Amino acid sequence: MLGKEEIPVSRVDGLVVERIDQRVQVELPKTYTREQIPSRRDQIPKPEVAAAWTHLKRIKDKIMP
């Protein structure tokens, strides 16, 4: 948060996320969105990375290679 660049964002109220099976819903606090989220290709999770972590092993087959 030390940058000096202004980035246009939009505030989203009332956003709700839920599990794929729709059994659990979580209401999020005010959330902000922007046109593009900067990221690097090496930051995208891969199945083999999830397999290396005990708490993520059960989702490794749900992550695209």
PDB file with one MODEL, atoms N, CA, C and O in Angstrom:
MODEL        1
ATOM      1  N   MET A   1       0.813  -1.185   0.000  1.00  0.00           N
ATOM      2  CA  MET A   1       0.000   0.000   0.000  1.00  0.00           C
ATOM      3  C   MET A   1       0.863   1.258   0.000  1.00  0.00           C
ATOM      4  O   MET A   1       0.395   2.331   0.380  1.00  0.00           O
ATOM      5  N   LEU A   2       2.097   1.135  -0.416  1.00  0.00           N
ATOM      6  CA  LEU A   2       2.982   2.283  -0.428  1.00  0.00           C
ATOM      7  C   LEU A   2       3.096   2.917  -1.806  1.00  0.00           C
ATOM      8  O   LEU A   2       3.826   3.894  -1.975  1.00  0.00           O
ATOM      9  N   GLY A   3       2.389   2.380  -2.791  1.00  0.00           N
ATOM     10  CA  GLY A   3       2.482   2.903  -4.140  1.00  0.00           C
ATOM     11  C   GLY A   3       1.861   4.281  -4.278  1.00  0.00           C
ATOM     12  O   GLY A   3       1.081   4.715  -3.431  1.00  0.00           O
ATOM     13  N   LYS A   4       2.215   4.955  -5.345  1.00  0.00           N
ATOM     14  CA  LYS A   4       1.706   6.299  -5.598  1.00  0.00           C
ATOM     15  C   LYS A   4       0.796   6.329  -6.812  1.00  0.00           C
ATOM     16  O   LYS A   4       0.281   7.392  -7.160  1.00  0.00           O
ATOM     17  N   GLU A   5       0.585   5.200  -7.465  1.00  0.00           N
ATOM     18  CA  GLU A   5      -0.255   5.131  -8.649  1.00  0.00           C
ATOM     19  C   GLU A   5      -1.724   5.017  -8.239  1.00  0.00           C
ATOM     20  O   GLU A   5      -2.064   4.262  -7.328  1.00  0.00           O
ATOM     21  N   GLU A   6      -2.581   5.765  -8.913  1.00  0.00           N
ATOM     22  CA  GLU A   6      -4.015   5.652  -8.654  1.00  0.00           C
ATOM     23  C   GLU A   6      -4.595   4.598  -9.584  1.00  0.00           C
ATOM     24  O   GLU A   6      -4.362   4.631 -10.792  1.00  0.00           O
ATOM     25  N   ILE A   7      -5.350   3.665  -9.018  1.00  0.00           N
ATOM     26  CA  ILE A   7      -5.946   2.582  -9.794  1.00  0.00           C
ATOM     27  C   ILE A   7      -7.456   2.674  -9.622  1.00  0.00           C
ATOM     28  O   ILE A   7      -7.945   2.653  -8.493  1.00  0.00           O
ATOM     29  N   PRO A   8      -8.204   2.775 -10.714  1.00  0.00           N
ATOM     30  CA  PRO A   8      -9.657   2.848 -10.582  1.00  0.00           C
ATOM     31  C   PRO A   8     -10.229   1.529 -10.068  1.00  0.00           C
ATOM     32  O   PRO A   8      -9.901   0.460 -10.583  1.00  0.00           O
ATOM     33  N   VAL A   9     -11.077   1.612  -9.059  1.00  0.00           N
ATOM     34  CA  VAL A   9     -11.721   0.435  -8.482  1.00  0.00           C
ATOM     35  C   VAL A   9     -13.207   0.706  -8.322  1.00  0.00           C
ATOM     36  O   VAL A   9     -13.649   1.855  -8.356  1.00  0.00           O
ATOM     37  N   SER A  10     -13.969  -0.360  -8.146  1.00  0.00           N
ATOM     38  CA  SER A  10     -15.393  -0.261  -7.863  1.00  0.00           C
ATOM     39  C   SER A  10     -15.667  -0.995  -6.565  1.00  0.00           C
ATOM     40  O   SER A  10     -15.064  -2.033  -6.292  1.00  0.00           O
ATOM     41  N   ARG A  11     -16.572  -0.458  -5.768  1.00  0.00           N
ATOM     42  CA  ARG A  11     -16.951  -1.100  -4.514  1.00  0.00           C
ATOM     43  C   ARG A  11     -18.167  -1.997  -4.773  1.00  0.00           C
ATOM     44  O   ARG A  11     -19.103  -1.604  -5.469  1.00  0.00           O
ATOM     45  N   VAL A  12     -18.136  -3.193  -4.211  1.00  0.00           N
ATOM     46  CA  VAL A  12     -19.225  -4.146  -4.367  1.00  0.00           C
ATOM     47  C   VAL A  12     -19.788  -4.442  -2.980  1.00  0.00           C
ATOM     48  O   VAL A  12     -19.051  -4.868  -2.091  1.00  0.00           O
ATOM     49  N   ASP A  13     -21.072  -4.223  -2.792  1.00  0.00           N
ATOM     50  CA  ASP A  13     -21.740  -4.541  -1.529  1.00  0.00           C
ATOM     51  C   ASP A  13     -22.672  -5.725  -1.735  1.00  0.00           C
ATOM     52  O   ASP A  13     -23.227  -5.899  -2.820  1.00  0.00           O
ATOM     53  N   GLY A  14     -22.845  -6.535  -0.704  1.00  0.00           N
ATOM     54  CA  GLY A  14     -23.796  -7.640  -0.760  1.00  0.00           C
ATOM     55  C   GLY A  14     -23.303  -8.861  -1.520  1.00  0.00           C
ATOM     56  O   GLY A  14     -24.116  -9.677  -1.957  1.00  0.00           O
ATOM     57  N   LEU A  15     -22.002  -9.008  -1.688  1.00  0.00           N
ATOM     58  CA  LEU A  15     -21.455 -10.153  -2.404  1.00  0.00           C
ATOM     59  C   LEU A  15     -21.509 -11.392  -1.520  1.00  0.00           C
ATOM     60  O   LEU A  15     -21.165 -11.343  -0.339  1.00  0.00           O
ATOM     61  N   VAL A  16     -21.949 -12.509  -2.112  1.00  0.00           N
ATOM     62  CA  VAL A  16     -22.063 -13.779  -1.393  1.00  0.00           C
ATOM     63  C   VAL A  16     -21.340 -14.845  -2.203  1.00  0.00           C
ATOM     64  O   VAL A  16     -21.544 -14.949  -3.412  1.00  0.00           O
ATOM     65  N   VAL A  17     -20.498 -15.635  -1.549  1.00  0.00           N
ATOM     66  CA  VAL A  17     -19.853 -16.775  -2.205  1.00  0.00           C
ATOM     67  C   VAL A  17     -20.411 -18.048  -1.598  1.00  0.00           C
ATOM     68  O   VAL A  17     -20.810 -18.071  -0.434  1.00  0.00           O
ATOM     69  N   GLU A  18     -20.435 -19.109  -2.395  1.00  0.00           N
ATOM     70  CA  GLU A  18     -20.969 -20.367  -1.880  1.00  0.00           C
ATOM     71  C   GLU A  18     -20.212 -21.548  -2.453  1.00  0.00           C
ATOM     72  O   GLU A  18     -19.550 -21.450  -3.486  1.00  0.00           O
ATOM     73  N   ARG A  19     -20.328 -22.667  -1.752  1.00  0.00           N
ATOM     74  CA  ARG A  19     -19.711 -23.904  -2.223  1.00  0.00           C
ATOM     75  C   ARG A  19     -20.373 -24.342  -3.511  1.00  0.00           C
ATOM     76  O   ARG A  19     -21.494 -23.933  -3.813  1.00  0.00           O
ATOM     77  N   ILE A  20     -19.686 -25.167  -4.264  1.00  0.00           N
ATOM     78  CA  ILE A  20     -20.236 -25.672  -5.523  1.00  0.00           C
ATOM     79  C   ILE A  20     -21.547 -26.404  -5.286  1.00  0.00           C
ATOM     80  O   ILE A  20     -22.461 -26.311  -6.106  1.00  0.00           O
ATOM     81  N   ASP A  21     -21.655 -27.125  -4.189  1.00  0.00           N
ATOM     82  CA  ASP A  21     -22.893 -27.859  -3.904  1.00  0.00           C
ATOM     83  C   ASP A  21     -23.960 -26.966  -3.264  1.00  0.00           C
ATOM     84  O   ASP A  21     -25.045 -27.444  -2.933  1.00  0.00           O
ATOM     85  N   GLN A  22     -23.664 -25.692  -3.089  1.00  0.00           N
ATOM     86  CA  GLN A  22     -24.581 -24.667  -2.572  1.00  0.00           C
ATOM     87  C   GLN A  22     -25.041 -24.915  -1.134  1.00  0.00           C
ATOM     88  O   GLN A  22     -26.051 -24.356  -0.707  1.00  0.00           O
ATOM     89  N   ARG A  23     -24.315 -25.743  -0.385  1.00  0.00           N
ATOM     90  CA  ARG A  23     -24.727 -26.032   0.991  1.00  0.00           C
ATOM     91  C   ARG A  23     -24.238 -24.996   1.986  1.00  0.00           C
ATOM     92  O   ARG A  23     -24.766 -24.909   3.095  1.00  0.00           O
ATOM     93  N   VAL A  24     -23.240 -24.211   1.611  1.00  0.00           N
ATOM     94  CA  VAL A  24     -22.700 -23.200   2.516  1.00  0.00           C
ATOM     95  C   VAL A  24     -22.567 -21.885   1.756  1.00  0.00           C
ATOM     96  O   VAL A  24     -22.020 -21.846   0.655  1.00  0.00           O
ATOM     97  N   GLN A  25     -23.072 -20.811   2.354  1.00  0.00           N
ATOM     98  CA  GLN A  25     -22.930 -19.479   1.779  1.00  0.00           C
ATOM     99  C   GLN A  25     -22.230 -18.579   2.778  1.00  0.00           C
ATOM    100  O   GLN A  25     -22.452 -18.680   3.984  1.00  0.00           O
ATOM    101  N   VAL A  26     -21.379 -17.695   2.267  1.00  0.00           N
ATOM    102  CA  VAL A  26     -20.655 -16.750   3.116  1.00  0.00           C
ATOM    103  C   VAL A  26     -20.867 -15.352   2.545  1.00  0.00           C
ATOM    104  O   VAL A  26     -20.536 -15.087   1.389  1.00  0.00           O
ATOM    105  N   GLU A  27     -21.421 -14.464   3.363  1.00  0.00           N
ATOM    106  CA  GLU A  27     -21.586 -13.075   2.950  1.00  0.00           C
ATOM    107  C   GLU A  27     -20.267 -12.342   3.194  1.00  0.00           C
ATOM    108  O   GLU A  27     -19.718 -12.389   4.295  1.00  0.00           O
ATOM    109  N   LEU A  28     -19.771 -11.673   2.172  1.00  0.00           N
ATOM    110  CA  LEU A  28     -18.503 -10.963   2.284  1.00  0.00           C
ATOM    111  C   LEU A  28     -18.733  -9.522   2.728  1.00  0.00           C
ATOM    112  O   LEU A  28     -19.776  -8.936   2.438  1.00  0.00           O
ATOM    113  N   PRO A  29     -17.760  -8.955   3.429  1.00  0.00           N
ATOM    114  CA  PRO A  29     -17.857  -7.531   3.753  1.00  0.00           C
ATOM    115  C   PRO A  29     -17.679  -6.729   2.468  1.00  0.00           C
ATOM    116  O   PRO A  29     -17.479  -7.309   1.401  1.00  0.00           O
ATOM    117  N   LYS A  30     -17.750  -5.416   2.557  1.00  0.00           N
ATOM    118  CA  LYS A  30     -17.571  -4.616   1.347  1.00  0.00           C
ATOM    119  C   LYS A  30     -16.301  -5.066   0.636  1.00  0.00           C
ATOM    120  O   LYS A  30     -15.265  -5.292   1.261  1.00  0.00           O
ATOM    121  N   THR A  31     -16.402  -5.188  -0.663  1.00  0.00           N
ATOM    122  CA  THR A  31     -15.334  -5.751  -1.474  1.00  0.00           C
ATOM    123  C   THR A  31     -15.026  -4.775  -2.607  1.00  0.00           C
ATOM    124  O   THR A  31     -15.897  -4.017  -3.033  1.00  0.00           O
ATOM    125  N   TYR A  32     -13.808  -4.797  -3.082  1.00  0.00           N
ATOM    126  CA  TYR A  32     -13.411  -3.908  -4.167  1.00  0.00           C
ATOM    127  C   TYR A  32     -12.959  -4.727  -5.356  1.00  0.00           C
ATOM    128  O   TYR A  32     -12.363  -5.792  -5.197  1.00  0.00           O
ATOM    129  N   THR A  33     -13.240  -4.233  -6.537  1.00  0.00           N
ATOM    130  CA  THR A  33     -12.849  -4.910  -7.758  1.00  0.00           C
ATOM    131  C   THR A  33     -12.119  -3.934  -8.663  1.00  0.00           C
ATOM    132  O   THR A  33     -12.309  -2.721  -8.574  1.00  0.00           O
ATOM    133  N   ARG A  34     -11.290  -4.472  -9.525  1.00  0.00           N
ATOM    134  CA  ARG A  34     -10.599  -3.637 -10.506  1.00  0.00           C
ATOM    135  C   ARG A  34     -10.573  -4.371 -11.834  1.00  0.00           C
ATOM    136  O   ARG A  34     -10.824  -5.575 -11.895  1.00  0.00           O
ATOM    137  N   GLU A  35     -10.272  -3.650 -12.883  1.00  0.00           N
ATOM    138  CA  GLU A  35     -10.326  -4.189 -14.241  1.00  0.00           C
ATOM    139  C   GLU A  35      -9.384  -5.377 -14.435  1.00  0.00           C
ATOM    140  O   GLU A  35      -9.752  -6.366 -15.068  1.00  0.00           O
ATOM    141  N   GLN A  36      -8.180  -5.280 -13.894  1.00  0.00           N
ATOM    142  CA  GLN A  36      -7.187  -6.338 -14.086  1.00  0.00           C
ATOM    143  C   GLN A  36      -6.430  -6.562 -12.782  1.00  0.00           C
ATOM    144  O   GLN A  36      -6.048  -5.607 -12.106  1.00  0.00           O
ATOM    145  N   ILE A  37      -6.219  -7.821 -12.436  1.00  0.00           N
ATOM    146  CA  ILE A  37      -5.443  -8.161 -11.249  1.00  0.00           C
ATOM    147  C   ILE A  37      -4.062  -8.596 -11.717  1.00  0.00           C
ATOM    148  O   ILE A  37      -3.941  -9.602 -12.416  1.00  0.00           O
ATOM    149  N   PRO A  38      -3.025  -7.863 -11.348  1.00  0.00           N
ATOM    150  CA  PRO A  38      -1.683  -8.233 -11.817  1.00  0.00           C
ATOM    151  C   PRO A  38      -1.225  -9.554 -11.189  1.00  0.00           C
ATOM    152  O   PRO A  38      -1.407  -9.787  -9.994  1.00  0.00           O
ATOM    153  N   SER A  39      -0.642 -10.388 -12.001  1.00  0.00           N
ATOM    154  CA  SER A  39      -0.114 -11.659 -11.491  1.00  0.00           C
ATOM    155  C   SER A  39       0.951 -12.177 -12.449  1.00  0.00           C
ATOM    156  O   SER A  39       1.065 -11.732 -13.591  1.00  0.00           O
ATOM    157  N   ARG A  40       1.711 -13.116 -11.953  1.00  0.00           N
ATOM    158  CA  ARG A  40       2.721 -13.771 -12.780  1.00  0.00           C
ATOM    159  C   ARG A  40       2.302 -15.218 -13.000  1.00  0.00           C
ATOM    160  O   ARG A  40       1.628 -15.815 -12.160  1.00  0.00           O
ATOM    161  N   ARG A  41       2.703 -15.771 -14.126  1.00  0.00           N
ATOM    162  CA  ARG A  41       2.346 -17.149 -14.466  1.00  0.00           C
ATOM    163  C   ARG A  41       2.811 -18.139 -13.385  1.00  0.00           C
ATOM    164  O   ARG A  41       2.136 -19.135 -13.125  1.00  0.00           O
ATOM    165  N   ASP A  42       3.957 -17.863 -12.762  1.00  0.00           N
ATOM    166  CA  ASP A  42       4.484 -18.788 -11.755  1.00  0.00           C
ATOM    167  C   ASP A  42       3.700 -18.711 -10.433  1.00  0.00           C
ATOM    168  O   ASP A  42       3.952 -19.499  -9.522  1.00  0.00           O
ATOM    169  N   GLN A  43       2.764 -17.776 -10.326  1.00  0.00           N
ATOM    170  CA  GLN A  43       1.943 -17.676  -9.121  1.00  0.00           C
ATOM    171  C   GLN A  43       0.633 -18.456  -9.237  1.00  0.00           C
ATOM    172  O   GLN A  43      -0.110 -18.567  -8.262  1.00  0.00           O
ATOM    173  N   ILE A  44       0.350 -18.993 -10.419  1.00  0.00           N
ATOM    174  CA  ILE A  44      -0.882 -19.753 -10.628  1.00  0.00           C
ATOM    175  C   ILE A  44      -0.686 -21.145 -10.032  1.00  0.00           C
ATOM    176  O   ILE A  44       0.262 -21.838 -10.401  1.00  0.00           O
ATOM    177  N   PRO A  45      -1.569 -21.572  -9.111  1.00  0.00           N
ATOM    178  CA  PRO A  45      -1.380 -22.877  -8.471  1.00  0.00           C
ATOM    179  C   PRO A  45      -1.555 -24.036  -9.460  1.00  0.00           C
ATOM    180  O   PRO A  45      -2.352 -23.963 -10.395  1.00  0.00           O
ATOM    181  N   LYS A  46      -0.800 -25.088  -9.228  1.00  0.00           N
ATOM    182  CA  LYS A  46      -0.851 -26.289 -10.068  1.00  0.00           C
ATOM    183  C   LYS A  46      -1.202 -27.481  -9.188  1.00  0.00           C
ATOM    184  O   LYS A  46      -0.974 -27.444  -7.979  1.00  0.00           O
ATOM    185  N   PRO A  47      -1.756 -28.542  -9.780  1.00  0.00           N
ATOM    186  CA  PRO A  47      -2.131 -29.720  -8.993  1.00  0.00           C
ATOM    187  C   PRO A  47      -0.974 -30.300  -8.174  1.00  0.00           C
ATOM    188  O   PRO A  47      -1.181 -30.738  -7.042  1.00  0.00           O
ATOM    189  N   GLU A  48       0.226 -30.306  -8.727  1.00  0.00           N
ATOM    190  CA  GLU A  48       1.354 -30.891  -7.997  1.00  0.00           C
ATOM    191  C   GLU A  48       1.732 -30.049  -6.780  1.00  0.00           C
ATOM    192  O   GLU A  48       2.258 -30.580  -5.802  1.00  0.00           O
ATOM    193  N   VAL A  49       1.471 -28.748  -6.829  1.00  0.00           N
ATOM    194  CA  VAL A  49       1.726 -27.898  -5.664  1.00  0.00           C
ATOM    195  C   VAL A  49       0.722 -28.231  -4.561  1.00  0.00           C
ATOM    196  O   VAL A  49       1.092 -28.369  -3.396  1.00  0.00           O
ATOM    197  N   ALA A  50      -0.550 -28.357  -4.938  1.00  0.00           N
ATOM    198  CA  ALA A  50      -1.581 -28.713  -3.954  1.00  0.00           C
ATOM    199  C   ALA A  50      -1.299 -30.083  -3.345  1.00  0.00           C
ATOM    200  O   ALA A  50      -1.528 -30.289  -2.154  1.00  0.00           O
ATOM    201  N   ALA A  51      -0.806 -31.015  -4.146  1.00  0.00           N
ATOM    202  CA  ALA A  51      -0.525 -32.362  -3.655  1.00  0.00           C
ATOM    203  C   ALA A  51       0.569 -32.368  -2.594  1.00  0.00           C
ATOM    204  O   ALA A  51       0.644 -33.293  -1.784  1.00  0.00           O
ATOM    205  N   ALA A  52       1.409 -31.354  -2.592  1.00  0.00           N
ATOM    206  CA  ALA A  52       2.513 -31.284  -1.636  1.00  0.00           C
ATOM    207  C   ALA A  52       2.068 -30.790  -0.257  1.00  0.00           C
ATOM    208  O   ALA A  52       2.832 -30.872   0.705  1.00  0.00           O
ATOM    209  N   TRP A  53       0.842 -30.280  -0.154  1.00  0.00           N
ATOM    210  CA  TRP A  53       0.331 -29.729   1.104  1.00  0.00           C
ATOM    211  C   TRP A  53      -0.814 -30.587   1.617  1.00  0.00           C
ATOM    212  O   TRP A  53      -1.798 -30.797   0.908  1.00  0.00           O
ATOM    213  N   THR A  54      -0.695 -31.079   2.829  1.00  0.00           N
ATOM    214  CA  THR A  54      -1.700 -31.972   3.410  1.00  0.00           C
ATOM    215  C   THR A  54      -3.100 -31.391   3.322  1.00  0.00           C
ATOM    216  O   THR A  54      -4.035 -32.095   2.940  1.00  0.00           O
ATOM    217  N   HIS A  55      -3.264 -30.125   3.667  1.00  0.00           N
ATOM    218  CA  HIS A  55      -4.604 -29.527   3.692  1.00  0.00           C
ATOM    219  C   HIS A  55      -5.150 -29.213   2.299  1.00  0.00           C
ATOM    220  O   HIS A  55      -6.319 -28.846   2.178  1.00  0.00           O
ATOM    221  N   LEU A  56      -4.352 -29.344   1.257  1.00  0.00           N
ATOM    222  CA  LEU A  56      -4.817 -29.072  -0.109  1.00  0.00           C
ATOM    223  C   LEU A  56      -4.905 -30.323  -0.978  1.00  0.00           C
ATOM    224  O   LEU A  56      -5.407 -30.258  -2.100  1.00  0.00           O
ATOM    225  N   LYS A  57      -4.429 -31.446  -0.483  1.00  0.00           N
ATOM    226  CA  LYS A  57      -4.406 -32.671  -1.289  1.00  0.00           C
ATOM    227  C   LYS A  57      -5.770 -33.030  -1.848  1.00  0.00           C
ATOM    228  O   LYS A  57      -5.870 -33.507  -2.979  1.00  0.00           O
ATOM    229  N   ARG A  58      -6.821 -32.808  -1.072  1.00  0.00           N
ATOM    230  CA  ARG A  58      -8.158 -33.228  -1.530  1.00  0.00           C
ATOM    231  C   ARG A  58      -8.692 -32.374  -2.684  1.00  0.00           C
ATOM    232  O   ARG A  58      -9.674 -32.757  -3.321  1.00  0.00           O
ATOM    233  N   ILE A  59      -8.069 -31.225  -2.967  1.00  0.00           N
ATOM    234  CA  ILE A  59      -8.540 -30.415  -4.093  1.00  0.00           C
ATOM    235  C   ILE A  59      -7.594 -30.466  -5.297  1.00  0.00           C
ATOM    236  O   ILE A  59      -7.846 -29.801  -6.301  1.00  0.00           O
ATOM    237  N   LYS A  60      -6.522 -31.237  -5.212  1.00  0.00           N
ATOM    238  CA  LYS A  60      -5.545 -31.242  -6.298  1.00  0.00           C
ATOM    239  C   LYS A  60      -6.149 -31.661  -7.635  1.00  0.00           C
ATOM    240  O   LYS A  60      -5.694 -31.200  -8.681  1.00  0.00           O
ATOM    241  N   ASP A  61      -7.152 -32.514  -7.626  1.00  0.00           N
ATOM    242  CA  ASP A  61      -7.782 -32.954  -8.873  1.00  0.00           C
ATOM    243  C   ASP A  61      -8.787 -31.940  -9.419  1.00  0.00           C
ATOM    244  O   ASP A  61      -9.297 -32.113 -10.526  1.00  0.00           O
ATOM    245  N   LYS A  62      -9.072 -30.898  -8.664  1.00  0.00           N
ATOM    246  CA  LYS A  62     -10.005 -29.869  -9.106  1.00  0.00           C
ATOM    247  C   LYS A  62      -9.285 -28.654  -9.699  1.00  0.00           C
ATOM    248  O   LYS A  62      -9.935 -27.735 -10.197  1.00  0.00           O
ATOM    249  N   ILE A  63      -7.944 -28.644  -9.650  1.00  0.00           N
ATOM    250  CA  ILE A  63      -7.155 -27.547 -10.186  1.00  0.00           C
ATOM    251  C   ILE A  63      -6.704 -27.912 -11.606  1.00  0.00           C
ATOM    252  O   ILE A  63      -6.201 -29.008 -11.850  1.00  0.00           O
ATOM    253  N   MET A  64      -6.895 -26.976 -12.524  1.00  0.00           N
ATOM    254  CA  MET A  64      -6.474 -27.245 -13.907  1.00  0.00           C
ATOM    255  C   MET A  64      -4.958 -27.294 -13.990  1.00  0.00           C
ATOM    256  O   MET A  64      -4.270 -26.533 -13.310  1.00  0.00           O
ATOM    257  N   PRO A  65      -4.434 -28.189 -14.822  1.00  0.00           N
ATOM    258  CA  PRO A  65      -2.975 -28.309 -14.966  1.00  0.00           C
ATOM    259  C   PRO A  65      -2.365 -27.054 -15.587  1.00  0.00           C
ATOM    260  O   PRO A  65      -1.151 -26.987 -15.778  1.00  0.00           O
TER     261      PRO A  65
ENDMDL
END
